[in-house]
Structures are given as structure tokens and as C-alpha cells.
Amino acid sequence: MAYVIGDECISCGACADQCPCECIKEGDGKYEIDASVCAGCGACADVCPVDAPKEA
């Protein structure tokens, strides 16, 4: 199941650096996950300091 990044995102970029699919990009005010590429591995959620990535 793909992940989505919630409004808690502080745009630190930790999630993007750890994503093996390279599906996380900086968006408008927060990072965004391309659900069509996300493998649902949870690597982003494991490193996020504010728990912004959640399973969709």
C-alpha cells in the first residue's frame, strides 16, 4: 500500500533521502509521494521526525 505525506510535514527531506523508489519530491509547502511509484516499504515513515508519512 502506498504512503501519503500529511500536513505535519516540516520539509526536512529526510524521507526523500531514504526512499529506495525515489518517489518523494518537494512539493508546495511539504514533500509529496507519487503513489504510482511508491512500493509501500515504509522507509520514509521510519525516518520522519514528525510522523508525516502514513499508509494511504
PQR file of N, CA, C, O and H, with PARSE charges and radii, in Angstrom:
ATOM      1  N   MET A   1       0.840  -1.174   0.000 -0.4000 1.5000
ATOM      2  CA  MET A   1       0.000   0.000   0.000 -0.0000 2.0000
ATOM      3  C   MET A   1       0.890   1.244   0.000  0.5500 1.7000
ATOM      4  O   MET A   1       1.864   1.313   0.750 -0.5500 1.4000
ATOM      5  N   ALA A   2       0.564   2.201  -0.819 -0.4000 1.5000
ATOM      6  CA  ALA A   2       1.348   3.425  -0.939 -0.0000 2.0000
ATOM      7  C   ALA A   2       1.197   4.300   0.303  0.5500 1.7000
ATOM      8  O   ALA A   2       0.216   4.201   1.039 -0.5500 1.4000
ATOM      9  H   ALA A   2      -0.227   2.145  -1.429  0.4000 1.0000
ATOM     10  N   TYR A   3       2.175   5.143   0.512 -0.4000 1.5000
ATOM     11  CA  TYR A   3       2.154   6.105   1.610 -0.0000 2.0000
ATOM     12  C   TYR A   3       1.775   7.481   1.079  0.5500 1.7000
ATOM     13  O   TYR A   3       1.946   7.770  -0.105 -0.5500 1.4000
ATOM     14  H   TYR A   3       2.972   5.224  -0.086  0.4000 1.0000
ATOM     15  N   VAL A   4       1.261   8.323   1.965 -0.4000 1.5000
ATOM     16  CA  VAL A   4       1.000   9.729   1.669 -0.0000 2.0000
ATOM     17  C   VAL A   4       1.626  10.550   2.791  0.5500 1.7000
ATOM     18  O   VAL A   4       1.774  10.068   3.914 -0.5500 1.4000
ATOM     19  H   VAL A   4       1.122   8.088   2.927  0.4000 1.0000
ATOM     20  N   ILE A   5       1.990  11.782   2.483 -0.4000 1.5000
ATOM     21  CA  ILE A   5       2.596  12.656   3.474 -0.0000 2.0000
ATOM     22  C   ILE A   5       1.562  13.678   3.918  0.5500 1.7000
ATOM     23  O   ILE A   5       0.992  14.401   3.101 -0.5500 1.4000
ATOM     24  H   ILE A   5       1.869  12.174   1.571  0.4000 1.0000
ATOM     25  N   GLY A   6       1.328  13.725   5.224 -0.4000 1.5000
ATOM     26  CA  GLY A   6       0.324  14.616   5.788 -0.0000 2.0000
ATOM     27  C   GLY A   6       0.837  16.028   6.004  0.5500 1.7000
ATOM     28  O   GLY A   6       1.995  16.344   5.727 -0.5500 1.4000
ATOM     29  H   GLY A   6       1.790  13.138   5.888  0.4000 1.0000
ATOM     30  N   ASP A   7      -0.052  16.860   6.502 -0.4000 1.5000
ATOM     31  CA  ASP A   7       0.262  18.270   6.732 -0.0000 2.0000
ATOM     32  C   ASP A   7       1.278  18.488   7.845  0.5500 1.7000
ATOM     33  O   ASP A   7       1.759  19.606   8.027 -0.5500 1.4000
ATOM     34  H   ASP A   7      -0.992  16.603   6.727  0.4000 1.0000
ATOM     35  N   GLU A   8       1.614  17.435   8.595 -0.4000 1.5000
ATOM     36  CA  GLU A   8       2.619  17.550   9.651 -0.0000 2.0000
ATOM     37  C   GLU A   8       4.022  17.767   9.079  0.5500 1.7000
ATOM     38  O   GLU A   8       4.936  18.160   9.804 -0.5500 1.4000
ATOM     39  H   GLU A   8       1.223  16.527   8.448  0.4000 1.0000
ATOM     40  N   CYS A   9       4.190  17.512   7.791 -0.4000 1.5000
ATOM     41  CA  CYS A   9       5.494  17.597   7.120 -0.0000 2.0000
ATOM     42  C   CYS A   9       6.154  18.950   7.375  0.5500 1.7000
ATOM     43  O   CYS A   9       5.528  20.000   7.224 -0.5500 1.4000
ATOM     44  H   CYS A   9       3.448  17.192   7.202  0.4000 1.0000
ATOM     45  N   ILE A  10       7.442  18.906   7.769 -0.4000 1.5000
ATOM     46  CA  ILE A  10       8.207  20.119   8.011 -0.0000 2.0000
ATOM     47  C   ILE A  10       9.247  20.356   6.907  0.5500 1.7000
ATOM     48  O   ILE A  10      10.139  21.191   7.058 -0.5500 1.4000
ATOM     49  H   ILE A  10       7.950  18.053   7.892  0.4000 1.0000
ATOM     50  N   SER A  11       9.128  19.627   5.814 -0.4000 1.5000
ATOM     51  CA  SER A  11      10.002  19.767   4.638 -0.0000 2.0000
ATOM     52  C   SER A  11      11.486  19.602   4.953  0.5500 1.7000
ATOM     53  O   SER A  11      12.325  20.331   4.425 -0.5500 1.4000
ATOM     54  H   SER A  11       8.404  18.948   5.692  0.4000 1.0000
ATOM     55  N   CYS A  12      11.801  18.643   5.815 -0.4000 1.5000
ATOM     56  CA  CYS A  12      13.207  18.412   6.166 -0.0000 2.0000
ATOM     57  C   CYS A  12      13.934  17.590   5.107  0.5500 1.7000
ATOM     58  O   CYS A  12      15.158  17.673   4.995 -0.5500 1.4000
ATOM     59  H   CYS A  12      11.119  18.051   6.244  0.4000 1.0000
ATOM     60  N   GLY A  13      13.191  16.790   4.322 -0.4000 1.5000
ATOM     61  CA  GLY A  13      13.798  15.993   3.261 -0.0000 2.0000
ATOM     62  C   GLY A  13      14.331  14.642   3.692  0.5500 1.7000
ATOM     63  O   GLY A  13      14.865  13.904   2.863 -0.5500 1.4000
ATOM     64  H   GLY A  13      12.197  16.722   4.413  0.4000 1.0000
ATOM     65  N   ALA A  14      14.203  14.293   4.970 -0.4000 1.5000
ATOM     66  CA  ALA A  14      14.719  13.001   5.445 -0.0000 2.0000
ATOM     67  C   ALA A  14      14.070  11.844   4.703  0.5500 1.7000
ATOM     68  O   ALA A  14      14.736  10.861   4.378 -0.5500 1.4000
ATOM     69  H   ALA A  14      13.769  14.892   5.643  0.4000 1.0000
ATOM     70  N   CYS A  15      12.779  11.955   4.435 -0.4000 1.5000
ATOM     71  CA  CYS A  15      12.057  10.878   3.756 -0.0000 2.0000
ATOM     72  C   CYS A  15      12.574  10.672   2.333  0.5500 1.7000
ATOM     73  O   CYS A  15      12.788   9.540   1.899 -0.5500 1.4000
ATOM     74  H   CYS A  15      12.238  12.753   4.699  0.4000 1.0000
ATOM     75  N   ALA A  16      12.771  11.765   1.620 -0.4000 1.5000
ATOM     76  CA  ALA A  16      13.227  11.675   0.231 -0.0000 2.0000
ATOM     77  C   ALA A  16      14.605  11.040   0.141  0.5500 1.7000
ATOM     78  O   ALA A  16      14.882  10.277  -0.784 -0.5500 1.4000
ATOM     79  H   ALA A  16      12.598  12.684   1.972  0.4000 1.0000
ATOM     80  N   ASP A  17      15.470  11.355   1.103 -0.4000 1.5000
ATOM     81  CA  ASP A  17      16.822  10.795   1.105 -0.0000 2.0000
ATOM     82  C   ASP A  17      16.821   9.285   1.317  0.5500 1.7000
ATOM     83  O   ASP A  17      17.740   8.605   0.859 -0.5500 1.4000
ATOM     84  H   ASP A  17      15.244  11.975   1.855  0.4000 1.0000
ATOM     85  N   GLN A  18      15.814   8.745   1.999 -0.4000 1.5000
ATOM     86  CA  GLN A  18      15.767   7.321   2.328 -0.0000 2.0000
ATOM     87  C   GLN A  18      14.901   6.491   1.391  0.5500 1.7000
ATOM     88  O   GLN A  18      14.917   5.263   1.476 -0.5500 1.4000
ATOM     89  H   GLN A  18      15.068   9.297   2.371  0.4000 1.0000
ATOM     90  N   CYS A  19      14.152   7.124   0.505 -0.4000 1.5000
ATOM     91  CA  CYS A  19      13.217   6.400  -0.360 -0.0000 2.0000
ATOM     92  C   CYS A  19      13.965   5.610  -1.442  0.5500 1.7000
ATOM     93  O   CYS A  19      14.640   6.202  -2.284 -0.5500 1.4000
ATOM     94  H   CYS A  19      14.140   8.121   0.436  0.4000 1.0000
ATOM     95  N   PRO A  20      13.845   4.269  -1.423 -0.5600 1.5000
ATOM     96  CA  PRO A  20      14.529   3.469  -2.445  0.2800 2.0000
ATOM     97  C   PRO A  20      13.887   3.593  -3.832  0.5500 1.7000
ATOM     98  O   PRO A  20      14.521   3.274  -4.838 -0.5500 1.4000
ATOM     99  N   CYS A  21      12.647   4.051  -3.889 -0.4000 1.5000
ATOM    100  CA  CYS A  21      11.939   4.192  -5.168 -0.0000 2.0000
ATOM    101  C   CYS A  21      12.103   5.579  -5.786  0.5500 1.7000
ATOM    102  O   CYS A  21      11.720   5.807  -6.933 -0.5500 1.4000
ATOM    103  H   CYS A  21      12.132   4.310  -3.072  0.4000 1.0000
ATOM    104  N   GLU A  22      12.674   6.494  -5.017 -0.4000 1.5000
ATOM    105  CA  GLU A  22      12.851   7.879  -5.456 -0.0000 2.0000
ATOM    106  C   GLU A  22      11.531   8.504  -5.889  0.5500 1.7000
ATOM    107  O   GLU A  22      11.475   9.232  -6.880 -0.5500 1.4000
ATOM    108  H   GLU A  22      12.986   6.309  -4.085  0.4000 1.0000
ATOM    109  N   CYS A  23      10.456   8.211  -5.128 -0.4000 1.5000
ATOM    110  CA  CYS A  23       9.129   8.711  -5.489 -0.0000 2.0000
ATOM    111  C   CYS A  23       8.692   9.901  -4.640  0.5500 1.7000
ATOM    112  O   CYS A  23       7.551  10.349  -4.749 -0.5500 1.4000
ATOM    113  H   CYS A  23      10.502   7.620  -4.322  0.4000 1.0000
ATOM    114  N   ILE A  24       9.590  10.424  -3.789 -0.4000 1.5000
ATOM    115  CA  ILE A  24       9.248  11.547  -2.919 -0.0000 2.0000
ATOM    116  C   ILE A  24       9.963  12.793  -3.428  0.5500 1.7000
ATOM    117  O   ILE A  24      11.186  12.820  -3.565 -0.5500 1.4000
ATOM    118  H   ILE A  24      10.517  10.060  -3.701  0.4000 1.0000
ATOM    119  N   LYS A  25       9.178  13.808  -3.699 -0.4000 1.5000
ATOM    120  CA  LYS A  25       9.713  15.070  -4.225 -0.0000 2.0000
ATOM    121  C   LYS A  25       9.175  16.231  -3.398  0.5500 1.7000
ATOM    122  O   LYS A  25       8.110  16.135  -2.788 -0.5500 1.4000
ATOM    123  H   LYS A  25       8.184  13.786  -3.588  0.4000 1.0000
ATOM    124  N   GLU A  26       9.923  17.324  -3.388 -0.4000 1.5000
ATOM    125  CA  GLU A  26       9.482  18.522  -2.679 -0.0000 2.0000
ATOM    126  C   GLU A  26       8.301  19.137  -3.415  0.5500 1.7000
ATOM    127  O   GLU A  26       8.366  19.387  -4.618 -0.5500 1.4000
ATOM    128  H   GLU A  26      10.788  17.403  -3.884  0.4000 1.0000
ATOM    129  N   GLY A  27       7.229  19.375  -2.682 -0.4000 1.5000
ATOM    130  CA  GLY A  27       6.027  19.963  -3.265 -0.0000 2.0000
ATOM    131  C   GLY A  27       5.817  21.374  -2.749  0.5500 1.7000
ATOM    132  O   GLY A  27       6.766  22.038  -2.332 -0.5500 1.4000
ATOM    133  H   GLY A  27       7.177  19.171  -1.704  0.4000 1.0000
ATOM    134  N   ASP A  28       4.596  21.822  -2.779 -0.4000 1.5000
ATOM    135  CA  ASP A  28       4.245  23.161  -2.347 -0.0000 2.0000
ATOM    136  C   ASP A  28       4.036  23.186  -0.831  0.5500 1.7000
ATOM    137  O   ASP A  28       2.935  22.919  -0.350 -0.5500 1.4000
ATOM    138  H   ASP A  28       3.825  21.283  -3.118  0.4000 1.0000
ATOM    139  N   GLY A  29       5.083  23.504  -0.089 -0.4000 1.5000
ATOM    140  CA  GLY A  29       4.994  23.588   1.357 -0.0000 2.0000
ATOM    141  C   GLY A  29       5.252  22.294   2.100  0.5500 1.7000
ATOM    142  O   GLY A  29       5.391  22.308   3.323 -0.5500 1.4000
ATOM    143  H   GLY A  29       5.977  23.721  -0.480  0.4000 1.0000
ATOM    144  N   LYS A  30       5.320  21.173   1.394 -0.4000 1.5000
ATOM    145  CA  LYS A  30       5.627  19.883   2.011 -0.0000 2.0000
ATOM    146  C   LYS A  30       6.085  18.924   0.920  0.5500 1.7000
ATOM    147  O   LYS A  30       5.945  19.202  -0.271 -0.5500 1.4000
ATOM    148  H   LYS A  30       5.208  21.161   0.401  0.4000 1.0000
ATOM    149  N   TYR A  31       6.626  17.803   1.343 -0.4000 1.5000
ATOM    150  CA  TYR A  31       7.035  16.782   0.381 -0.0000 2.0000
ATOM    151  C   TYR A  31       5.818  15.965  -0.040  0.5500 1.7000
ATOM    152  O   TYR A  31       4.837  15.868   0.697 -0.5500 1.4000
ATOM    153  H   TYR A  31       6.739  17.577   2.310  0.4000 1.0000
ATOM    154  N   GLU A  32       5.895  15.378  -1.236 -0.4000 1.5000
ATOM    155  CA  GLU A  32       4.781  14.605  -1.781 -0.0000 2.0000
ATOM    156  C   GLU A  32       5.297  13.279  -2.314  0.5500 1.7000
ATOM    157  O   GLU A  32       6.423  13.186  -2.803 -0.5500 1.4000
ATOM    158  H   GLU A  32       6.692  15.456  -1.834  0.4000 1.0000
ATOM    159  N   ILE A  33       4.460  12.255  -2.214 -0.4000 1.5000
ATOM    160  CA  ILE A  33       4.803  10.912  -2.688 -0.0000 2.0000
ATOM    161  C   ILE A  33       3.990  10.600  -3.938  0.5500 1.7000
ATOM    162  O   ILE A  33       2.773  10.784  -3.961 -0.5500 1.4000
ATOM    163  H   ILE A  33       3.545  12.330  -1.817  0.4000 1.0000
ATOM    164  N   ASP A  34       4.672  10.126  -4.976 -0.4000 1.5000
ATOM    165  CA  ASP A  34       3.999   9.673  -6.191 -0.0000 2.0000
ATOM    166  C   ASP A  34       3.498   8.253  -5.917  0.5500 1.7000
ATOM    167  O   ASP A  34       4.273   7.298  -5.962 -0.5500 1.4000
ATOM    168  H   ASP A  34       5.661   9.977  -4.957  0.4000 1.0000
ATOM    169  N   ALA A  35       2.209   8.120  -5.637 -0.4000 1.5000
ATOM    170  CA  ALA A  35       1.619   6.838  -5.254 -0.0000 2.0000
ATOM    171  C   ALA A  35       1.760   5.773  -6.334  0.5500 1.7000
ATOM    172  O   ALA A  35       1.755   4.580  -6.028 -0.5500 1.4000
ATOM    173  H   ALA A  35       1.579   8.896  -5.601  0.4000 1.0000
ATOM    174  N   SER A  36       1.884   6.181  -7.585 -0.4000 1.5000
ATOM    175  CA  SER A  36       2.005   5.199  -8.664 -0.0000 2.0000
ATOM    176  C   SER A  36       3.378   4.533  -8.679  0.5500 1.7000
ATOM    177  O   SER A  36       3.562   3.510  -9.340 -0.5500 1.4000
ATOM    178  H   SER A  36       1.888   7.149  -7.834  0.4000 1.0000
ATOM    179  N   VAL A  37       4.342   5.103  -7.957 -0.4000 1.5000
ATOM    180  CA  VAL A  37       5.699   4.563  -7.904 -0.0000 2.0000
ATOM    181  C   VAL A  37       6.015   3.977  -6.526  0.5500 1.7000
ATOM    182  O   VAL A  37       6.869   3.098  -6.411 -0.5500 1.4000
ATOM    183  H   VAL A  37       4.193   5.933  -7.420  0.4000 1.0000
ATOM    184  N   CYS A  38       5.346   4.447  -5.500 -0.4000 1.5000
ATOM    185  CA  CYS A  38       5.609   4.032  -4.113 -0.0000 2.0000
ATOM    186  C   CYS A  38       5.414   2.524  -3.947  0.5500 1.7000
ATOM    187  O   CYS A  38       4.390   1.972  -4.350 -0.5500 1.4000
ATOM    188  H   CYS A  38       4.653   5.162  -5.593  0.4000 1.0000
ATOM    189  N   ALA A  39       6.415   1.867  -3.347 -0.4000 1.5000
ATOM    190  CA  ALA A  39       6.360   0.432  -3.112 -0.0000 2.0000
ATOM    191  C   ALA A  39       5.734   0.092  -1.762  0.5500 1.7000
ATOM    192  O   ALA A  39       5.493  -1.078  -1.466 -0.5500 1.4000
ATOM    193  H   ALA A  39       7.247   2.316  -3.021  0.4000 1.0000
ATOM    194  N   GLY A  40       5.470   1.107  -0.947 -0.4000 1.5000
ATOM    195  CA  GLY A  40       4.862   0.871   0.356 -0.0000 2.0000
ATOM    196  C   GLY A  40       5.805   0.260   1.379  0.5500 1.7000
ATOM    197  O   GLY A  40       5.360  -0.429   2.297 -0.5500 1.4000
ATOM    198  H   GLY A  40       5.666   2.058  -1.188  0.4000 1.0000
ATOM    199  N   CYS A  41       7.092   0.502   1.233 -0.4000 1.5000
ATOM    200  CA  CYS A  41       8.079  -0.124   2.117 -0.0000 2.0000
ATOM    201  C   CYS A  41       8.137   0.504   3.500  0.5500 1.7000
ATOM    202  O   CYS A  41       8.537  -0.158   4.457 -0.5500 1.4000
ATOM    203  H   CYS A  41       7.453   1.062   0.488  0.4000 1.0000
ATOM    204  N   GLY A  42       7.747   1.770   3.625 -0.4000 1.5000
ATOM    205  CA  GLY A  42       7.749   2.440   4.919 -0.0000 2.0000
ATOM    206  C   GLY A  42       9.065   3.064   5.326  0.5500 1.7000
ATOM    207  O   GLY A  42       9.192   3.555   6.447 -0.5500 1.4000
ATOM    208  H   GLY A  42       7.422   2.308   2.847  0.4000 1.0000
ATOM    209  N   ALA A  43      10.053   3.058   4.438 -0.4000 1.5000
ATOM    210  CA  ALA A  43      11.347   3.662   4.767 -0.0000 2.0000
ATOM    211  C   ALA A  43      11.183   5.136   5.115  0.5500 1.7000
ATOM    212  O   ALA A  43      11.885   5.647   5.988 -0.5500 1.4000
ATOM    213  H   ALA A  43       9.950   2.659   3.527  0.4000 1.0000
ATOM    214  N   CYS A  44      10.278   5.812   4.451 -0.4000 1.5000
ATOM    215  CA  CYS A  44      10.035   7.236   4.705 -0.0000 2.0000
ATOM    216  C   CYS A  44       9.471   7.449   6.106  0.5500 1.7000
ATOM    217  O   CYS A  44       9.881   8.366   6.817 -0.5500 1.4000
ATOM    218  H   CYS A  44       9.708   5.397   3.742  0.4000 1.0000
ATOM    219  N   ALA A  45       8.538   6.603   6.491 -0.4000 1.5000
ATOM    220  CA  ALA A  45       7.908   6.721   7.806 -0.0000 2.0000
ATOM    221  C   ALA A  45       8.909   6.425   8.925  0.5500 1.7000
ATOM    222  O   ALA A  45       8.824   7.008  10.006 -0.5500 1.4000
ATOM    223  H   ALA A  45       8.205   5.858   5.913  0.4000 1.0000
ATOM    224  N   ASP A  46       9.841   5.533   8.669 -0.4000 1.5000
ATOM    225  CA  ASP A  46      10.826   5.158   9.679 -0.0000 2.0000
ATOM    226  C   ASP A  46      11.760   6.306  10.050  0.5500 1.7000
ATOM    227  O   ASP A  46      12.242   6.361  11.182 -0.5500 1.4000
ATOM    228  H   ASP A  46       9.910   5.060   7.791  0.4000 1.0000
ATOM    229  N   VAL A  47      12.022   7.221   9.123 -0.4000 1.5000
ATOM    230  CA  VAL A  47      12.985   8.298   9.384 -0.0000 2.0000
ATOM    231  C   VAL A  47      12.345   9.657   9.637  0.5500 1.7000
ATOM    232  O   VAL A  47      13.044  10.600  10.009 -0.5500 1.4000
ATOM    233  H   VAL A  47      11.630   7.177   8.204  0.4000 1.0000
ATOM    234  N   CYS A  48      11.054   9.779   9.446 -0.4000 1.5000
ATOM    235  CA  CYS A  48      10.400  11.076   9.590 -0.0000 2.0000
ATOM    236  C   CYS A  48      10.323  11.493  11.073  0.5500 1.7000
ATOM    237  O   CYS A  48       9.805  10.746  11.903 -0.5500 1.4000
ATOM    238  H   CYS A  48      10.487   9.013   9.144  0.4000 1.0000
ATOM    239  N   PRO A  49      10.841  12.685  11.397 -0.5600 1.5000
ATOM    240  CA  PRO A  49      10.828  13.120  12.802  0.2800 2.0000
ATOM    241  C   PRO A  49       9.455  13.556  13.316  0.5500 1.7000
ATOM    242  O   PRO A  49       9.263  13.700  14.523 -0.5500 1.4000
ATOM    243  N   VAL A  50       8.497  13.767  12.404 -0.4000 1.5000
ATOM    244  CA  VAL A  50       7.156  14.230  12.823 -0.0000 2.0000
ATOM    245  C   VAL A  50       6.052  13.256  12.405  0.5500 1.7000
ATOM    246  O   VAL A  50       4.872  13.599  12.470 -0.5500 1.4000
ATOM    247  H   VAL A  50       8.652  13.650  11.423  0.4000 1.0000
ATOM    248  N   ASP A  51       6.419  12.059  11.982 -0.4000 1.5000
ATOM    249  CA  ASP A  51       5.458  11.018  11.590 -0.0000 2.0000
ATOM    250  C   ASP A  51       4.462  11.472  10.526  0.5500 1.7000
ATOM    251  O   ASP A  51       3.275  11.157  10.606 -0.5500 1.4000
ATOM    252  H   ASP A  51       7.378  11.781  11.929  0.4000 1.0000
ATOM    253  N   ALA A  52       4.950  12.216   9.524 -0.4000 1.5000
ATOM    254  CA  ALA A  52       4.061  12.713   8.470 -0.0000 2.0000
ATOM    255  C   ALA A  52       3.647  11.637   7.466  0.5500 1.7000
ATOM    256  O   ALA A  52       2.484  11.629   7.061 -0.5500 1.4000
ATOM    257  H   ALA A  52       5.915  12.471   9.458  0.4000 1.0000
ATOM    258  N   PRO A  53       4.535  10.723   7.038 -0.5600 1.5000
ATOM    259  CA  PRO A  53       4.116   9.691   6.084  0.2800 2.0000
ATOM    260  C   PRO A  53       3.217   8.648   6.764  0.5500 1.7000
ATOM    261  O   PRO A  53       3.546   8.117   7.824 -0.5500 1.4000
ATOM    262  N   LYS A  54       2.086   8.375   6.130 -0.4000 1.5000
ATOM    263  CA  LYS A  54       1.137   7.385   6.635 -0.0000 2.0000
ATOM    264  C   LYS A  54       0.703   6.506   5.473  0.5500 1.7000
ATOM    265  O   LYS A  54       0.725   6.933   4.319 -0.5500 1.4000
ATOM    266  H   LYS A  54       1.818   8.807   5.268  0.4000 1.0000
ATOM    267  N   GLU A  55       0.305   5.265   5.785 -0.4000 1.5000
ATOM    268  CA  GLU A  55      -0.251   4.392   4.754 -0.0000 2.0000
ATOM    269  C   GLU A  55      -1.548   4.991   4.238  0.5500 1.7000
ATOM    270  O   GLU A  55      -2.381   5.458   5.014 -0.5500 1.4000
ATOM    271  H   GLU A  55       0.286   4.918   6.723  0.4000 1.0000
ATOM    272  N   ALA A  56      -1.710   4.973   2.932 -0.4000 1.5000
ATOM    273  CA  ALA A  56      -2.922   5.546   2.316 -0.0000 2.0000
ATOM    274  C   ALA A  56      -4.114   4.639   2.512  0.5500 1.7000
ATOM    275  O   ALA A  56      -5.214   4.959   2.062 -0.5500 1.4000
ATOM    276  H   ALA A  56      -1.033   4.593   2.301  0.4000 1.0000
TER
END
